[in-house]
Amino acid sequence: MSAVQIRTTQNVEIKYPSASLSDRIFAFLIDGLIVGIYVIICFYLLFVTGIDDIDWLFVLLFIPVFFYHLISEIFFDGQSIGKKQMNIKVLKLDGTPPTLGAYLLRWMLRIIDISLINGGIAVLTILVSDRNQRLGDIAAGTTVVKLQSVKSVNSHELIRKLETEDDYMVSFPQVAQLSARQIQLIERAIEANKNNAISEPAKKLTAKIKSTLSIETDIPPIKFLYTVVKDYQYLNSAK
């Protein structure tokens, strides 16, 4: 599986496995199944209730089905039901969540990607693109990545590694004031950014720690939080 290397706005490089063509096809089929079931239920309800008003048909069927992918990705952070099941997600090439304009652009070009030649254009473009992008992704500056399983940071393993670093220099001795629970929150923020490209918790924690401990540094948030965890573990392992 190829990897997509993304440089975040904090100047941190993160490598995500590219969503494979099979992942994207299965996600598409799952979404198609969901839409199909929805259409069947709607027709059944309209038949049972005897409603034959064209306006109701438009509201219940056309709008949800036509805008399904656009609405799903906007409100579910780059994932439709199918993408969520396949553990894949739409991201900007800088690692940030796509903007409304990016979602709209990739959705508009979906007609060309998916509809023409039975989706052959989308398949061909994904196969030849360095970042597994279809036309909509290329135009919107997005790609689809495979999310890694979130694993908690093994503090004991980190301590053992630090104990072997005899020349390790603590950058922020103030972190000794933090509690174990606060460190756990920091570790979760790091993992959320690394595995799911969720950067907001890391930014907020960085600002909070700097303010609380009176730390002044220009280190990017993720690198700062990594340093805080290492300093904390080193200081506590020395006790």
C-alpha positions in Angstrom: 0.0 0.0 0.0 1.4 3.4 -1.0 1.7 6.2 1.5 0.7 9.8 1.3 3.1 12.2 2.9 1.4 15.3 4.2 3.0 18.4 5.7 0.7 19.9 8.2 0.3 23.6 8.9 2.5 23.1 12.0 5.3 22.0 9.6 5.1 18.4 10.8 5.3 15.6 8.2 2.8 12.8 8.7 2.6 9.7 6.5 -0.8 8.2 5.9 -1.4 4.9 4.0 -3.3 5.8 0.9 -6.9 4.4 0.7 -6.6 1.6 -1.7 -8.8 1.3 -4.8 -10.6 -1.6 -3.2 -11.3 0.4 -0.1 -12.8 3.2 -2.1 -14.9 0.8 -4.2 -16.2 -1.1 -1.2 -17.0 2.2 0.5 -18.9 3.3 -2.7 -20.8 0.0 -2.7 -21.8 0.3 0.9 -23.0 3.9 0.3 -24.9 2.6 -2.7 -26.5 0.0 -0.6 -27.5 2.5 2.1 -29.0 4.8 -0.6 -30.8 1.9 -2.2 -32.4 0.8 1.1 -33.4 4.4 1.8 -35.1 4.7 -1.6 -37.0 1.4 -1.1 -38.2 2.5 2.4 -39.4 5.9 0.9 -41.3 4.3 -1.9 -42.9 1.8 0.6 -44.0 4.7 2.8 -45.3 6.7 -0.1 -47.2 3.6 -1.3 -48.7 2.8 2.1 -49.7 6.4 2.8 -51.1 6.9 -0.7 -49.1 10.1 -1.2 -48.4 10.8 -4.8 -47.5 14.4 -4.5 -44.4 15.2 -6.7 -43.2 17.7 -4.2 -43.0 15.0 -1.5 -41.2 12.7 -3.9 -38.7 15.4 -4.6 -38.1 16.2 -0.9 -37.9 12.6 0.3 -36.0 11.1 -2.6 -34.2 13.4 -5.0 -32.6 15.8 -2.5 -31.2 13.2 0.0 -30.0 10.8 -2.7 -28.5 13.5 -5.0 -26.7 15.3 -2.1 -25.9 12.2 0.0 -22.1 12.2 -0.5 -21.7 16.0 -0.2 -23.8 16.2 3.0 -22.2 13.1 4.6 -18.6 14.3 4.1 -19.4 17.8 5.3 -21.2 16.8 8.5 -19.2 13.6 9.2 -15.7 15.1 8.9 -14.8 13.8 5.5 -16.5 10.4 5.8 -19.7 8.9 4.4 -21.2 5.8 6.0 -19.2 3.7 3.5 -16.0 5.5 4.2 -16.4 5.2 7.9 -16.9 1.4 7.6 -13.8 1.1 5.5 -11.9 3.4 7.9 -11.0 5.9 5.2 -11.3 9.7 5.1 -11.0 12.7 2.9 -8.2 15.1 3.8 -6.6 18.2 2.3 -3.0 17.7 1.1 -1.8 19.9 4.0 -3.4 17.6 6.5 -6.3 19.9 7.4 -10.0 19.0 7.0 -11.3 20.1 3.6 -13.1 23.4 3.3 -16.8 23.6 2.3 -15.5 24.8 -1.2 -13.2 21.7 -1.5 -16.1 19.3 -0.6 -18.3 21.1 -3.1 -15.7 21.0 -5.9 -14.9 17.3 -5.5 -18.6 16.5 -5.3 -19.4 18.4 -8.5 -16.7 16.6 -10.4 -18.1 13.3 -9.0 -20.5 13.3 -12.0 -17.5 13.0 -14.4 -15.5 10.7 -12.1 -18.2 8.2 -11.3 -20.9 8.5 -14.0 -18.9 8.5 -17.2 -17.7 5.1 -18.5 -19.2 3.4 -15.4 -16.7 4.9 -13.1 -13.7 4.1 -15.4 -12.4 7.6 -15.3 -12.3 7.6 -11.4 -10.6 4.2 -11.4 -8.0 5.1 -14.0 -7.2 8.5 -12.3 -6.8 6.9 -8.9 -4.5 4.2 -10.3 -2.2 6.6 -12.2 -2.2 9.4 -9.6 0.8 9.6 -7.1 -1.6 10.3 -4.3 -4.5 8.0 -5.4 -6.6 11.0 -6.3 -9.6 11.1 -8.6 -10.3 14.2 -10.7 -12.4 15.7 -7.9 -9.6 15.3 -5.5 -7.0 16.8 -7.8 -9.2 19.8 -8.4 -10.0 20.3 -4.7 -6.5 19.6 -3.4 -7.7 16.6 -1.4 -7.0 12.9 -1.1 -8.5 9.9 0.6 -6.3 8.2 3.3 -6.6 5.0 5.4 -6.9 5.8 9.0 -4.6 3.8 11.3 -5.9 2.2 14.4 -5.5 4.4 17.4 -3.1 2.9 19.9 -2.4 4.4 23.3 1.1 5.5 24.0 3.0 2.9 26.2 4.4 5.1 29.0 6.4 2.3 30.5 8.1 1.6 27.1 8.8 5.3 26.7 10.4 5.4 30.2 12.7 2.5 29.3 13.8 4.2 26.1 14.5 7.4 28.0 16.5 5.6 30.7 18.9 4.6 28.0 19.3 8.2 26.9 22.0 9.2 29.4 22.5 12.5 27.6 18.8 13.4 27.4 18.3 17.1 28.1 15.0 18.3 29.6 13.6 21.2 27.7 10.8 22.2 30.0 11.3 21.3 33.6 8.0 23.0 34.5 6.2 19.9 33.1 6.9 18.2 36.4 4.0 20.1 37.8 1.6 18.3 35.4 -0.5 15.3 36.6 -0.5 11.8 35.1 -4.1 12.5 33.9 -3.0 15.6 32.1 -0.2 13.7 30.3 -2.7 11.1 29.2 -4.8 13.8 27.6 -1.7 15.1 25.8 -1.0 11.6 24.6 -4.5 11.3 23.2 -4.2 14.6 21.5 -1.0 13.5 19.8 -2.6 10.2 18.7 -5.7 12.0 17.4 -3.5 14.2 15.3 -1.2 11.4 14.1 -3.9 8.8 13.2 -7.0 10.9 12.4 -5.6 14.3 11.5 -7.5 16.0 14.2 -5.3 18.9 15.2 -7.6 21.1 17.3 -7.1 19.3 20.6 -3.3 19.6 20.2 -3.5 23.3 19.5 -5.7 24.0 22.5 -3.6 21.8 24.9 -0.4 23.6 23.7 -1.9 27.0 24.4 -3.2 25.9 27.8 0.1 24.3 28.9 2.2 27.3 27.8 -0.2 29.6 29.7 -0.3 27.5 32.8 3.4 26.8 33.1 4.6 30.1 31.7 6.4 28.5 28.8 7.5 30.6 25.9 8.5 28.7 22.8 7.9 28.8 19.0 8.0 25.0 18.7 5.0 23.7 16.6 2.2 22.3 18.8 2.7 18.6 18.0 6.5 18.7 18.5 6.0 20.7 21.7 3.6 18.1 23.1 6.0 15.3 22.2 8.7 17.1 24.1 6.4 17.7 27.1 5.6 14.0 27.3 9.3 13.0 27.0 10.3 15.6 29.6 7.6 14.5 32.0 8.4 10.8 31.7 12.1 11.4 32.0 11.7 13.6 35.2 9.4 11.0 36.8 11.6 8.0 35.9 14.5 9.7 37.6 12.6 9.9 40.9 
